[in-house]
Amino acid sequence: MKYQTAIVVGASSGMGRELVRQLAASGTKVAAIARREERLQELVNEFPGLVTPIVHDVTDHDAIPELFQTITRDLRGLDLFIYNSGAMPIVEVKEFTWEKDKQMLDVNISGAVAWCNQAADRFLHTNHGYLVGIGSVAGDRGRHKQPVYNASKAFFHTYLEALRNRGVCVSTIKPGPVDTEMTAPLNMKGMMSAEQAATIILSKADKNGEHYLKLAHRIAFYIIKRVPSPIFRKLKI
Ligand SMILES: NC(=O)c1ccc[n+]([C@@H]2O[C@H](COP(=O)([O-])OP(=O)(O)OC[C@H]3O[C@@H](n4cnc5c(N)ncnc54)[C@H](OP(=O)(O)O)[C@@H]3O)[C@@H](O)[C@H]2O)c1
């Protein structure tokens, strides 16, 4: 067992669920956090004694400091913290709907900061623990289809870099397309499975820095990030 204790925020489906499953399968005690209680209960049933379900909405930002203290006290420590919660509602190409944008800002930015601040503060002062943030390749450029989702992930990448520069061990993960509930409406082909993504994420969890899940993405986004804006605009990608 690499980690004795872990918190996964956004644990009820997709990559978060698989992260909990793989951590618990290796013997890690995991606090699994999300809104959908029945999904968390399935994880408890699969790994009794190892998974603790915590029903919480990350947009309840003010509840987070006390909840973090309660969880770490009950776990008797914290080796690994993963912020995986994310919102990406379907946004039409010329749509500007504040309710959808606010949901992304509340979950992908404010919820992320409120939770990661707690973990970073603890890890910095105890000089122990690994922080993982699930960003996205989508945060590498401002694309016409998803302005706020892209910008929220870019914010998260920059915030996590700053935590790294304060001395916390932070792994920023930038997945490409992964087959989950979030991407189901997009009908994309050739996506990575959530199981495979979780395995790669855990292999990079203790590696300070930014990580893509595939070498091909690392190379592609090295180039995409450097395409001048007027050309990128014409590409419509
Ligand atoms: N799938 C992809 O292609 C892809 C690519 C790059 C990055 N990502 C990122 O990867 C992460 C995981 O996404 P996924 O693809 O695995 O999608 P998913 O299956 O939809 O999982 C999203 C998770 O976020 C949680 N969540 C959403 N809103 C929440 C809230 N208000 N409070 C607490 N938890 C909340 C959900 O739990 P509840 O609904 O139960 O609360 C769920 O556990 C996200 O940050 C996403 O942006 C995904």
The ligand as an SDF file (V2000), in Angstrom:
LIG
                    3D

 48 52  0  0  0  0  0  0  0  0999 V2000
  -14.0300   13.0270  -19.0730 N   0  0  0  0  0  0  0  0  0  0  0  0
  -13.1250   13.7620  -19.6860 C   0  0  0  0  0  0  0  0  0  0  0  0
  -12.9290   13.6270  -20.9220 O   0  0  0  0  0  0  0  0  0  0  0  0
  -12.2940   14.7510  -18.9360 C   0  0  0  0  0  0  0  0  0  0  0  0
  -11.1860   15.2990  -19.5840 C   0  0  0  0  0  0  0  0  0  0  0  0
  -10.3950   16.2030  -18.8910 C   0  0  0  0  0  0  0  0  0  0  0  0
  -10.6890   16.5200  -17.5880 C   0  0  0  0  0  0  0  0  0  0  0  0
  -11.7920   15.9940  -16.9700 N   0  0  0  0  0  0  0  0  0  0  0  0
  -12.0330   16.3480  -15.5730 C   0  0  0  0  0  0  0  0  0  0  0  0
  -11.9860   15.1610  -14.8090 O   0  0  0  0  0  0  0  0  0  0  0  0
  -12.7620   15.3190  -13.6190 C   0  0  0  0  0  0  0  0  0  0  0  0
  -13.6870   14.1210  -13.4560 C   0  0  0  0  0  0  0  0  0  0  0  0
  -14.6520   14.1440  -14.5030 O   0  0  0  0  0  0  0  0  0  0  0  0
  -15.3060   12.8230  -15.1320 P   0  0  0  0  0  0  0  0  0  0  0  0
  -15.0610   12.8960  -16.5760 O   0  0  0  0  0  0  0  0  0  0  0  0
  -14.9020   11.6290  -14.3540 O   0  0  0  0  0  0  0  0  0  0  0  0
  -16.8570   13.1960  -14.9530 O   0  0  0  0  0  0  0  0  0  0  0  0
  -18.0690   12.6600  -14.0580 P   0  0  0  0  0  0  0  0  0  0  0  0
  -18.2160   11.1930  -14.1660 O   0  0  0  0  0  0  0  0  0  0  0  0
  -19.2060   13.5290  -14.4490 O   0  0  0  0  0  0  0  0  0  0  0  0
  -17.5970   12.9820  -12.5550 O   0  0  0  0  0  0  0  0  0  0  0  0
  -17.6850   14.2640  -12.0160 C   0  0  0  0  0  0  0  0  0  0  0  0
  -17.5560   14.1530  -10.5060 C   0  0  0  0  0  0  0  0  0  0  0  0
  -17.6310   15.4920   -9.9680 O   0  0  0  0  0  0  0  0  0  0  0  0
  -18.5640   15.4760   -8.9090 C   0  0  0  0  0  0  0  0  0  0  0  0
  -19.2240   16.7840   -8.7580 N   0  0  0  0  0  0  0  0  0  0  0  0
  -19.7800   17.5590   -9.7160 C   0  0  0  0  0  0  0  0  0  0  0  0
  -20.3590   18.6290   -9.1510 N   0  0  0  0  0  0  0  0  0  0  0  0
  -20.1730   18.5150   -7.7990 C   0  0  0  0  0  0  0  0  0  0  0  0
  -20.5720   19.2780   -6.6750 C   0  0  0  0  0  0  0  0  0  0  0  0
  -21.2970   20.4090   -6.8120 N   0  0  0  0  0  0  0  0  0  0  0  0
  -20.2000   18.8510   -5.4400 N   0  0  0  0  0  0  0  0  0  0  0  0
  -19.4690   17.7220   -5.2840 C   0  0  0  0  0  0  0  0  0  0  0  0
  -19.0420   16.9660   -6.3070 N   0  0  0  0  0  0  0  0  0  0  0  0
  -19.4280   17.3490   -7.5570 C   0  0  0  0  0  0  0  0  0  0  0  0
  -19.5930   14.4210   -9.2890 C   0  0  0  0  0  0  0  0  0  0  0  0
  -20.2610   13.9590   -8.1180 O   0  0  0  0  0  0  0  0  0  0  0  0
  -21.8170   14.2320   -7.7520 P   0  0  0  0  0  0  0  0  0  0  0  0
  -22.5310   14.5950   -9.0160 O   0  0  0  0  0  0  0  0  0  0  0  0
  -22.2860   12.9570   -7.1400 O   0  0  0  0  0  0  0  0  0  0  0  0
  -21.7740   15.3430   -6.7470 O   0  0  0  0  0  0  0  0  0  0  0  0
  -18.6880   13.3410   -9.8720 C   0  0  0  0  0  0  0  0  0  0  0  0
  -18.2070   12.5220   -8.8490 O   0  0  0  0  0  0  0  0  0  0  0  0
  -13.4670   16.6610  -13.7630 C   0  0  0  0  0  0  0  0  0  0  0  0
  -12.7620   17.6400  -13.0460 O   0  0  0  0  0  0  0  0  0  0  0  0
  -13.3800   16.9490  -15.2490 C   0  0  0  0  0  0  0  0  0  0  0  0
  -13.4470   18.3320  -15.5200 O   0  0  0  0  0  0  0  0  0  0  0  0
  -12.6040   15.1140  -17.6200 C   0  0  0  0  0  0  0  0  0  0  0  0
  1  2  1  0
  2  3  2  0
  2  4  1  0
  4  5  1  0
  4 48  2  0
  5  6  2  0
  6  7  1  0
  7  8  2  0
  8  9  1  0
  8 48  1  0
  9 10  1  0
  9 46  1  0
 10 11  1  0
 11 12  1  0
 11 44  1  0
 12 13  1  0
 13 14  1  0
 14 15  2  0
 14 16  1  0
 14 17  1  0
 17 18  1  0
 18 19  2  0
 18 20  1  0
 18 21  1  0
 21 22  1  0
 22 23  1  0
 23 24  1  0
 23 42  1  0
 24 25  1  0
 25 26  1  0
 25 36  1  0
 26 27  1  0
 26 35  1  0
 27 28  2  0
 28 29  1  0
 29 30  1  0
 29 35  2  0
 30 31  1  0
 30 32  2  0
 32 33  1  0
 33 34  2  0
 34 35  1  0
 36 37  1  0
 36 42  1  0
 37 38  1  0
 38 39  2  0
 38 40  1  0
 38 41  1  0
 42 43  1  0
 44 45  1  0
 44 46  1  0
 46 47  1  0
M  CHG  2   8   1  16  -1
M  END
$$$$
